[in-house]
Amino acid sequence: MAITAFGTPHAAGALWYGDGYKNLLTVLAQSPNVARVWLYIGFAFLAANLGIFLYLTVWLGAVCGVKEEWEVSSPWSIPAATGTGLSAGLMLTIALWPVWSFATPVVLLVLFMGMVMSQHFVPSFGKRKTEKVD
């Protein structure tokens, strides 16, 4: 698990920064092969997914102080986040297929897993709950 948690963000970084001539942002911004409409729809789904995440963590957790599980306090959120995440993946795959063809799902999967695994390295701020052990 530690190798995966360490290696996956580095693989995603290698994909993100590219070979020194073209990185991912350059391809997204300047490549004429990218299907722009699908790319923008995919980004809209990603923004909706980020909005759901911020609603659950920041608004409910920090601002409102809700201590219930997400399934109880807002039962719509998990299916909505799943739907927007899968839709974003599908739209981005369609948008980037002309650029990388069969490698597109692999590139997107490595970027997604790199983002997920990089959360291990983000420090937690705030009070840490400790349990008493008798």
C-alpha positions, 0 to 999 in steps of 0.5 A: 500500500505504501508503494502504491500511495507513493508511486501513483501520485508520481506517475500522475505527475509524470503524465501531468508534466509530460515530456518537457515539450508538451504537458497535459495543460498544453494538450488541453489548451492547444491541441486541435484534436481535443473535442472541446464541447465534450471537454467543457461538459466534462469540466462542468461535471467535475465542477459539480462533483467538487461542489458536492464535495465542498458542500459535504465537507466544508458546509455541512462539516465545518460551517453547520457542524453536522455530526451525522453521517452523509447518508443520513444528513443528505442522502442524495449526495453520494448518488449525485457525486457518483453520477457526476464523477462517472459522467465526468470520466466518460465525457473526458474520455470522449474529449481526449480520445482523438489525442491518445485513442486507446491510452485515454482511459489509462491516462485518466485512470492514472490521473484520478488514482494519483489525485486520490492517493496524493491525499495521503500526503495532505496534512490534516488541520484542526483538532485530532480526535483521540480515543481513550484506551483503558 
